[in-house]
Amino acid sequence: MKEAGIINREIAAAITKQGHTDLLMVVDAGFAIPNGVEVIDISLGENKPTVPEVLEELKKFFSVEKLIMANQTKNVSPTLFANISKAFGEGVPVETFDQSSIREMSKSVKTVIRTGDFTAYGNVILVSGAGNRWKVEKPG
């Protein structure tokens, strides 16, 4: 029985399937997930769990090179935007687009993790990174 790391088997499998630059999305309770995209629904109730809580666990086992969020998140839910922006460390860049672009990008993610978060525009696309384990002979 798995008792360490991410114990949710679907999330553990989704992370394993991610390659460099692949997309994984963590969304609020109301995000319209496109048909055909793998969905892992971990919503338990209102704000259980939240997007930041899920990101806190993911960062322990998942390398991210960029975050993508909606401009609306920054404008409507600035505290959430700030918390998500720093979830993977200060060096991880954040790109913002209009919510309609985020919806369009969601069609090309490998997996969506749906939370119970009821914070407006609580959605983030994680761009898989190579992490700090890779050896580089000469910085390029």
VEXMIMI-950438 format. One record per residue: residue number from 1; chain; z, y, x of N, C-alpha, C in turn. Coordinates in nm, 4 decimals, padded with zeros to 6 digits, always signed. Example, Ala and Ser with C-alpha at 12.3 -4.5 7.8 and 13.67 -1.06 7.14 Angstrom:
2
<site 1, A, <+00.7800, -00.5690, +01.3190>, <+00.7800, -00.4500, +01.2300>, <+00.7800, -00.3300, +01.3200>>
<site 2, A, <+00.7080, -00.2250, +01.2850>, <+00.7140, -00.1060, +01.3670>, <+00.7870, +00.0030, +01.2900>>
//
This chain:
140
<site 1, A, <+00.0000, -00.1180, +00.0842>, <+00.0000, +00.0000, +00.0000>, <+00.0000, +00.1244, +00.0888>>
<site 2, A, <-00.0876, +00.2191, +00.0601>, <-00.0948, +00.3429, +00.1379>, <+00.0216, +00.4337, +00.1001>>
<site 3, A, <+00.0999, +00.4712, +00.2003>, <+00.2172, +00.5539, +00.1762>, <+00.2196, +00.6793, +00.2626>>
<site 4, A, <+00.1144, +00.7034, +00.3390>, <+00.1102, +00.8204, +00.4266>, <-00.0242, +00.8894, +00.4107>>
<site 5, A, <-00.0277, +01.0163, +00.4430>, <-00.1508, +01.0938, +00.4279>, <-00.1742, +01.1263, +00.2816>>
<site 6, A, <-00.2988, +01.1455, +00.2455>, <-00.3321, +01.1710, +00.1054>, <-00.3326, +01.0367, +00.0351>>
<site 7, A, <-00.2415, +01.0179, -00.0588>, <-00.2275, +00.8885, -00.1235>, <-00.3150, +00.8736, -00.2481>>
<site 8, A, <-00.3736, +00.9826, -00.2956>, <-00.4690, +00.9724, -00.4061>, <-00.5951, +00.9078, -00.3516>>
<site 9, A, <-00.6283, +00.7889, -00.3994>, <-00.7389, +00.7125, -00.3415>, <-00.8730, +00.7822, -00.3569>>
<site 10, A, <-00.8938, +00.8528, -00.4691>, <-01.0221, +00.9203, -00.4893>, <-01.0381, +01.0393, -00.3942>>
<site 11, A, <-00.9305, +01.1141, -00.3736>, <-00.9377, +01.2284, -00.2809>, <-00.9543, +01.1785, -00.1374>>
<site 12, A, <-00.8802, +01.0752, -00.0999>, <-00.8940, +01.0183, +00.0348>, <-01.0377, +00.9721, +00.0587>>
<site 13, A, <-01.0973, +00.9072, -00.0405>, <-01.2356, +00.8600, -00.0274>, <-01.3327, +00.9774, -00.0201>>
<site 14, A, <-01.3096, +01.0805, -00.1004>, <-01.3985, +01.1974, -00.1001>, <-01.3978, +01.2667, +00.0356>>
<site 15, A, <-01.2811, +01.2791, +00.0960>, <-01.2712, +01.3415, +00.2284>, <-01.3458, +01.2571, +00.3313>>
<site 16, A, <-01.3324, +01.1265, +00.3213>, <-01.3991, +01.0367, +00.4150>, <-01.5507, +01.0506, +00.4071>>
<site 17, A, <-01.6034, +01.0799, +00.2894>, <-01.7488, +01.0931, +00.2702>, <-01.8039, +01.2262, +00.3209>>
<site 18, A, <-01.7176, +01.3226, +00.3498>, <-01.7633, +01.4538, +00.3920>, <-01.8093, +01.4512, +00.5372>>
<site 19, A, <-01.9257, +01.5094, +00.5620>, <-01.9758, +01.5287, +00.6976>, <-01.9777, +01.6777, +00.7288>>
<site 20, A, <-02.0127, +01.7107, +00.8504>, <-02.0171, +01.8507, +00.8921>, <-02.1096, +01.9308, +00.8012>>
<site 21, A, <-02.0611, +02.0371, +00.7466>, <-02.1260, +02.1330, +00.6548>, <-02.1391, +02.0826, +00.5111>>
<site 22, A, <-02.0918, +01.9617, +00.4802>, <-02.0896, +01.9183, +00.3404>, <-01.9904, +02.0042, +00.2622>>
<site 23, A, <-02.0068, +02.0060, +00.1315>, <-01.9265, +02.0921, +00.0449>, <-01.8337, +02.0110, -00.0448>>
<site 24, A, <-01.7093, +02.0557, -00.0517>, <-01.6094, +02.0007, -00.1418>, <-01.5503, +02.1195, -00.2168>>
<site 25, A, <-01.5261, +02.1063, -00.3450>, <-01.4797, +02.2192, -00.4245>, <-01.3470, +02.1857, -00.4906>>
<site 26, A, <-01.2547, +02.2819, -00.4887>, <-01.1276, +02.2708, -00.5606>, <-01.1302, +02.3797, -00.6668>>
<site 27, A, <-01.1098, +02.3395, -00.7940>, <-01.1304, +02.4333, -00.9038>, <-01.0097, +02.4403, -00.9966>>
<site 28, A, <-01.0082, +02.5486, -01.0739>, <-00.9046, +02.5667, -01.1754>, <-00.9331, +02.4794, -01.2965>>
<site 29, A, <-00.8448, +02.4838, -01.3935>, <-00.8535, +02.3966, -01.5109>, <-00.9742, +02.4260, -01.5996>>
<site 30, A, <-01.0298, +02.5456, -01.5904>, <-01.1374, +02.5819, -01.6815>, <-01.2768, +02.5831, -01.6233>>
<site 31, A, <-01.2929, +02.5498, -01.4959>, <-01.4247, +02.5581, -01.4341>, <-01.5207, +02.4587, -01.4982>>
<site 32, A, <-01.6401, +02.5048, -01.5296>, <-01.7428, +02.4190, -01.5902>, <-01.8113, +02.3380, -01.4802>>
<site 33, A, <-01.7727, +02.2127, -01.4681>, <-01.8241, +02.1261, -01.3626>, <-01.9609, +02.0736, -01.4043>>
<site 34, A, <-02.0605, +02.0888, -01.3168>, <-02.1957, +02.0427, -01.3521>, <-02.2019, +01.8916, -01.3746>>
<site 35, A, <-02.2888, +01.8506, -01.4648>, <-02.3135, +01.7084, -01.4863>, <-02.3652, +01.6458, -01.3576>>
<site 36, A, <-02.3221, +01.5252, -01.3304>, <-02.3719, +01.4520, -01.2148>, <-02.2922, +01.4720, -01.0871>>
<site 37, A, <-02.1994, +01.5668, -01.0846>, <-02.1169, +01.5900, -00.9660>, <-01.9901, +01.5047, -00.9795>>
<site 38, A, <-01.9526, +01.4368, -00.8704>, <-01.8296, +01.3575, -00.8724>, <-01.7103, +01.4494, -00.8995>>
<site 39, A, <-01.6257, +01.4101, -00.9948>, <-01.5080, +01.4887, -01.0310>, <-01.3833, +01.4035, -01.0126>>
<site 40, A, <-01.2861, +01.4611, -00.9460>, <-01.1540, +01.4003, -00.9368>, <-01.0606, +01.4938, -01.0124>>
<site 41, A, <-01.0140, +01.4510, -01.1273>, <-00.9298, +01.5347, -01.2122>, <-00.7839, +01.5004, -01.1860>>
<site 42, A, <-00.7116, +01.5945, -01.1257>, <-00.5699, +01.5728, -01.0970>, <-00.4821, +01.6669, -01.1781>>
<site 43, A, <-00.5393, +01.7280, -01.2822>, <-00.4610, +01.8182, -01.3666>, <-00.3550, +01.7387, -01.4415>>
<site 44, A, <-00.2315, +01.7882, -01.4368>, <-00.1203, +01.7225, -01.5048>, <-00.0679, +01.8059, -01.6208>>
<site 45, A, <-00.0850, +01.9343, -01.6115>, <-00.0366, +02.0280, -01.7116>, <-00.0680, +02.1679, -01.6640>>
<site 46, A, <-00.0262, +02.2648, -01.7393>, <-00.0527, +02.4037, -01.7022>, <+00.0082, +02.4351, -01.5656>>
<site 47, A, <-00.0802, +02.4720, -01.4713>, <-00.0432, +02.5065, -01.3339>, <+00.0194, +02.3905, -01.2565>>
<site 48, A, <-00.0172, +02.2690, -01.2931>, <+00.0318, +02.1506, -01.2224>, <-00.0856, +02.0596, -01.1944>>
<site 49, A, <-00.1262, +02.0458, -01.0698>, <-00.0936, +02.1297, -00.9546>, <-00.1812, +02.2544, -00.9529>>
<site 50, A, <-00.1471, +02.3478, -00.8667>, <-00.2281, +02.4681, -00.8489>, <-00.3301, +02.4459, -00.7374>>
<site 51, A, <-00.4287, +02.5325, -00.7332>, <-00.5283, +02.5256, -00.6262>, <-00.4616, +02.5387, -00.4889>>
<site 52, A, <-00.3733, +02.6396, -00.4666>, <-00.3089, +02.6485, -00.3343>, <-00.2276, +02.5244, -00.2970>>
<site 53, A, <-00.1647, +02.4589, -00.3932>, <-00.0900, +02.3368, -00.3623>, <-00.1833, +02.2261, -00.3132>>
<site 54, A, <-00.2982, +02.2143, -00.3748>, <-00.3951, +02.1127, -00.3324>, <-00.4485, +02.1459, -00.1937>>
<site 55, A, <-00.4802, +02.2728, -00.1700>, <-00.5303, +02.3133, -00.0386>, <-00.4273, +02.2871, +00.0708>>
<site 56, A, <-00.3000, +02.3076, +00.0390>, <-00.1919, +02.2834, +00.1353>, <-00.1941, +02.1382, +00.1845>>
<site 57, A, <-00.2192, +02.0454, +00.0953>, <-00.2272, +01.9044, +00.1346>, <-00.3581, +01.8730, +00.2053>>
<site 58, A, <-00.4690, +01.9264, +00.1545>, <-00.5992, +01.8991, +00.2160>, <-00.6039, +01.9436, +00.3611>>
<site 59, A, <-00.5450, +02.0589, +00.3918>, <-00.5562, +02.1126, +00.5281>, <-00.4923, +02.0224, +00.6323>>
<site 60, A, <-00.4051, +01.9341, +00.5912>, <-00.3413, +01.8419, +00.6859>, <-00.4383, +01.7347, +00.7357>>
<site 61, A, <-00.5448, +01.7087, +00.6586>, <-00.6316, +01.5959, +00.6881>, <-00.7804, +01.6285, +00.6846>>
<site 62, A, <-00.8153, +01.7527, +00.6611>, <-00.9544, +01.7895, +00.6354>, <-00.9881, +01.9163, +00.7112>>
<site 63, A, <-01.0934, +01.9111, +00.7948>, <-01.1351, +02.0273, +00.8729>, <-01.2338, +02.1105, +00.7925>>
<site 64, A, <-01.2101, +02.2412, +00.7910>, <-01.2922, +02.3350, +00.7148>, <-01.3388, +02.4459, +00.8075>>
<site 65, A, <-01.4679, +02.4779, +00.8014>, <-01.5188, +02.5861, +00.8862>, <-01.5451, +02.7143, +00.8099>>
<site 66, A, <-01.5469, +02.7068, +00.6752>, <-01.5695, +02.8279, +00.5957>, <-01.5239, +02.8035, +00.4534>>
<site 67, A, <-01.4765, +02.9100, +00.3892>, <-01.4396, +02.9077, +00.2480>, <-01.5365, +02.9966, +00.1717>>
<site 68, A, <-01.5704, +02.9560, +00.0499>, <-01.6588, +03.0364, -00.0344>, <-01.5893, +03.0562, -00.1686>>
<site 69, A, <-01.5777, +03.1828, -00.2094>, <-01.5144, +03.2156, -00.3380>, <-01.5959, +03.3225, -00.4097>>
<site 70, A, <-01.5604, +03.3444, -00.5342>, <-01.6272, +03.4462, -00.6150>, <-01.5677, +03.5841, -00.5878>>
<site 71, A, <-01.6528, +03.6851, -00.5942>, <-01.6041, +03.8235, -00.5872>, <-01.4984, +03.8474, -00.6941>>
<site 72, A, <-01.5174, +03.7850, -00.8090>, <-01.4245, +03.8028, -00.9203>, <-01.2841, +03.7549, -00.8847>>
<site 73, A, <-01.2727, +03.6520, -00.8005>, <-01.1406, +03.6055, -00.7577>, <-01.0684, +03.7177, -00.6855>>
<site 74, A, <-01.1384, +03.7835, -00.5953>, <-01.0796, +03.8929, -00.5180>, <-01.0385, +04.0091, -00.6087>>
<site 75, A, <-01.1203, +04.0378, -00.7099>, <-01.0952, +04.1519, -00.7968>, <-00.9937, +04.1234, -00.9072>>
<site 76, A, <-00.9983, +04.0037, -00.9656>, <-00.9162, +03.9718, -01.0822>, <-00.7855, +03.9024, -01.0433>>
<site 77, A, <-00.7884, +03.8219, -00.9388>, <-00.6716, +03.7447, -00.8951>, <-00.6499, +03.7640, -00.7450>>
<site 78, A, <-00.6168, +03.8878, -00.7027>, <-00.6094, +03.9178, -00.5592>, <-00.5035, +03.8372, -00.4830>>
<site 79, A, <-00.3920, +03.8042, -00.5460>, <-00.2901, +03.7245, -00.4772>, <-00.3427, +03.5842, -00.4496>>
<site 80, A, <-00.4063, +03.5242, -00.5486>, <-00.4673, +03.3927, -00.5287>, <-00.5741, +03.3998, -00.4210>>
<site 81, A, <-00.6577, +03.5027, -00.4250>, <-00.7623, +03.5193, -00.3235>, <-00.7003, +03.5222, -00.1840>>
<site 82, A, <-00.5928, +03.5987, -00.1674>, <-00.5268, +03.6082, -00.0363>, <-00.4690, +03.4739, +00.0062>>
<site 83, A, <-00.4065, +03.4033, -00.0872>, <-00.3469, +03.2732, -00.0543>, <-00.4525, +03.1707, -00.0154>>
<site 84, A, <-00.5628, +03.1674, -00.0889>, <-00.6698, +03.0736, -00.0560>, <-00.7339, +03.1120, +00.0767>>
<site 85, A, <-00.7534, +03.2413, +00.0984>, <-00.8188, +03.2894, +00.2211>, <-00.7459, +03.2465, +00.3473>>
<site 86, A, <-00.6147, +03.2372, +00.3413>, <-00.5383, +03.1998, +00.4612>, <-00.4948, +03.0534, +00.4612>>
<site 87, A, <-00.5384, +02.9765, +00.3622>, <-00.4945, +02.8371, +00.3478>, <-00.5281, +02.7501, +00.4682>>
<site 88, A, <-00.6408, +02.7745, +00.5332>, <-00.6821, +02.6924, +00.6469>, <-00.6692, +02.7667, +00.7792>>
<site 89, A, <-00.6010, +02.8797, +00.7792>, <-00.5767, +02.9554, +00.9013>, <-00.6578, +03.0836, +00.9058>>
<site 90, A, <-00.6130, +03.1735, +00.9876>, <-00.6738, +03.3064, +00.9983>, <-00.8159, +03.3028, +01.0527>>
<site 91, A, <-00.8505, +03.2009, +01.1309>, <-00.9825, +03.1961, +01.1933>, <-01.0936, +03.1422, +01.1045>>
<site 92, A, <-01.0602, +03.0991, +00.9845>, <-01.1617, +03.0420, +00.8953>, <-01.2204, +03.1541, +00.8102>>
<site 93, A, <-01.3515, +03.1811, +00.8250>, <-01.4120, +03.2915, +00.7496>, <-01.4207, +03.2624, +00.5999>>
<site 94, A, <-01.4240, +03.3710, +00.5239>, <-01.4364, +03.3633, +00.3786>, <-01.5610, +03.4404, +00.3376>>
<site 95, A, <-01.6484, +03.3737, +00.2640>, <-01.7653, +03.4403, +00.2074>, <-01.7435, +03.4536, +00.0579>>
<site 96, A, <-01.7909, +03.5656, +00.0018>, <-01.7798, +03.5835, -00.1426>, <-01.9172, +03.6082, -00.2034>>
<site 97, A, <-01.9319, +03.5575, -00.3244>, <-02.0542, +03.5723, -00.4023>, <-02.0135, +03.5977, -00.5464>>
<site 98, A, <-02.1079, +03.6362, -00.6283>, <-02.0827, +03.6509, -00.7698>, <-02.0523, +03.5127, -00.8296>>
<site 99, A, <-01.9726, +03.5096, -00.9359>, <-01.9337, +03.3827, -00.9987>, <-02.0553, +03.2998, -01.0408>>
<site 100, A, <-02.1617, +03.3650, -01.0832>, <-02.2818, +03.2896, -01.1220>, <-02.3397, +03.2138, -01.0026>>
<site 101, A, <-02.3311, +03.2708, -00.8838>, <-02.3761, +03.2010, -00.7627>, <-02.2848, +03.0838, -00.7290>>
<site 102, A, <-02.1557, +03.1013, -00.7507>, <-02.0601, +02.9924, -00.7270>, <-02.0920, +02.8761, -00.8209>>
<site 103, A, <-02.1207, +02.9065, -00.9463>, <-02.1574, +02.8018, -01.0417>, <-02.2827, +02.7273, -00.9948>>
<site 104, A, <-02.3799, +02.8025, -00.9446>, <-02.5038, +02.7415, -00.8960>, <-02.4749, +02.6543, -00.7730>>
<site 105, A, <-02.3930, +02.7032, -00.6797>, <-02.3576, +02.6258, -00.5594>, <-02.2823, +02.4994, -00.5951>>
<site 106, A, <-02.2056, +02.5032, -00.7040>, <-02.1259, +02.3862, -00.7421>, <-02.2138, +02.2655, -00.7740>>
<site 107, A, <-02.3398, +02.2884, -00.8022>, <-02.4317, +02.1781, -00.8309>, <-02.4631, +02.0955, -00.7063>>
<site 108, A, <-02.4355, +02.1514, -00.5882>, <-02.4693, +02.0809, -00.4644>, <-02.3468, +02.0341, -00.3857>>
<site 109, A, <-02.2282, +02.0411, -00.4455>, <-02.1104, +01.9887, -00.3759>, <-02.1058, +01.8377, -00.3921>>
<site 110, A, <-02.0442, +01.7698, -00.2963>, <-02.0305, +01.6243, -00.3074>, <-01.9240, +01.5867, -00.4087>>
<site 111, A, <-01.8143, +01.6626, -00.4088>, <-01.7015, +01.6307, -00.4960>, <-01.6338, +01.7587, -00.5432>>
<site 112, A, <-01.5846, +01.7551, -00.6671>, <-01.5017, +01.8621, -00.7224>, <-01.3646, +01.8030, -00.7536>>
<site 113, A, <-01.2606, +01.8706, -00.7052>, <-01.1238, +01.8339, -00.7407>, <-01.0764, +01.9363, -00.8433>>
<site 114, A, <-01.0520, +01.8899, -00.9652>, <-01.0080, +01.9774, -01.0748>, <-00.8564, +01.9744, -01.0828>>
<site 115, A, <-00.7960, +02.0934, -01.0775>, <-00.6504, +02.1079, -01.0834>, <-00.6085, +02.1545, -01.2234>>
<site 116, A, <-00.4807, +02.1745, -01.2405>, <-00.4283, +02.2303, -01.3651>, <-00.4042, +02.3798, -01.3557>>
<site 117, A, <-00.4597, +02.4437, -01.2530>, <-00.4364, +02.5868, -01.2282>, <-00.4988, +02.6719, -01.3376>>
<site 118, A, <-00.4195, +02.7617, -01.3937>, <-00.4662, +02.8530, -01.4973>, <-00.4809, +02.9954, -01.4447>>
<site 119, A, <-00.4974, +03.0121, -01.3147>, <-00.5232, +03.1438, -01.2577>, <-00.6733, +03.1693, -01.2654>>
<site 120, A, <-00.7100, +03.2844, -01.3229>, <-00.8514, +03.3168, -01.3434>, <-00.9293, +03.3154, -01.2123>>
<site 121, A, <-01.0464, +03.2544, -01.2156>, <-01.1372, +03.2432, -01.1012>, <-01.0729, +03.1711, -00.9835>>
<site 122, A, <-00.9910, +03.0715, -01.0134>, <-00.9223, +02.9947, -00.9097>, <-01.0071, +02.8818, -00.8551>>
<site 123, A, <-01.1203, +02.9158, -00.7974>, <-01.2148, +02.8156, -00.7489>, <-01.2535, +02.8461, -00.6049>>
<site 124, A, <-01.2664, +02.7422, -00.5246>, <-01.3058, +02.7611, -00.3849>, <-01.3937, +02.6450, -00.3406>>
<site 125, A, <-01.4975, +02.6791, -00.2685>, <-01.5835, +02.5794, -00.2049>, <-01.5409, +02.5707, -00.0586>>
<site 126, A, <-01.5148, +02.4488, -00.0136>, <-01.4764, +02.4246, +00.1248>, <-01.5972, +02.3688, +00.1990>>
<site 127, A, <-01.6349, +02.4353, +00.3076>, <-01.7449, +02.3881, +00.3912>, <-01.6828, +02.3050, +00.5030>>
<site 128, A, <-01.7159, +02.1764, +00.5060>, <-01.6565, +02.0852, +00.6036>, <-01.6883, +02.1295, +00.7456>>
<site 129, A, <-01.5872, +02.1261, +00.8293>, <-01.6038, +02.1660, +00.9679>, <-01.5858, +02.0478, +01.0612>>
<site 130, A, <-01.6136, +02.0711, +01.1869>, <-01.6035, +01.9655, +01.2873>, <-01.4614, +01.9468, +01.3375>>
<site 131, A, <-01.3746, +02.0432, +01.3178>, <-01.2368, +02.0305, +01.3638>, <-01.2233, +02.0547, +01.5124>>
<site 132, A, <-01.1016, +02.0410, +01.5612>, <-01.0747, +02.0729, +01.7020>, <-01.0698, +01.9485, +01.7915>>
<site 133, A, <-01.1108, +01.8343, +01.7402>, <-01.1107, +01.7113, +01.8201>, <-01.2366, +01.6943, +01.9037>>
<site 134, A, <-01.3396, +01.7689, +01.8712>, <-01.4688, +01.7515, +01.9371>, <-01.4659, +01.8123, +02.0765>>
<site 135, A, <-01.5192, +01.7381, +02.1705>, <-01.5240, +01.7850, +02.3085>, <-01.6567, +01.8585, +02.3315>>
<site 136, A, <-01.6470, +01.9706, +02.3992>, <-01.7647, +02.0508, +02.4301>, <-01.7631, +02.0751, +02.5805>>
<site 137, A, <-01.8705, +02.0325, +02.6462>, <-01.8790, +02.0521, +02.7896>, <-01.9008, +02.1988, +02.8242>>
<site 138, A, <-01.9930, +02.2630, +02.7520>, <-02.0204, +02.4043, +02.7720>, <-02.0233, +02.4722, +02.6353>>
<site 139, A, <-01.9439, +02.5744, +02.6152>, <-01.9495, +02.6454, +02.4868>, <-02.0915, +02.6996, +02.4651>>
<site 140, A, <-02.1432, +02.6803, +02.3447>, <-02.2800, +02.7184, +02.3186>, <-02.2893, +02.8401, +02.2403>>
//
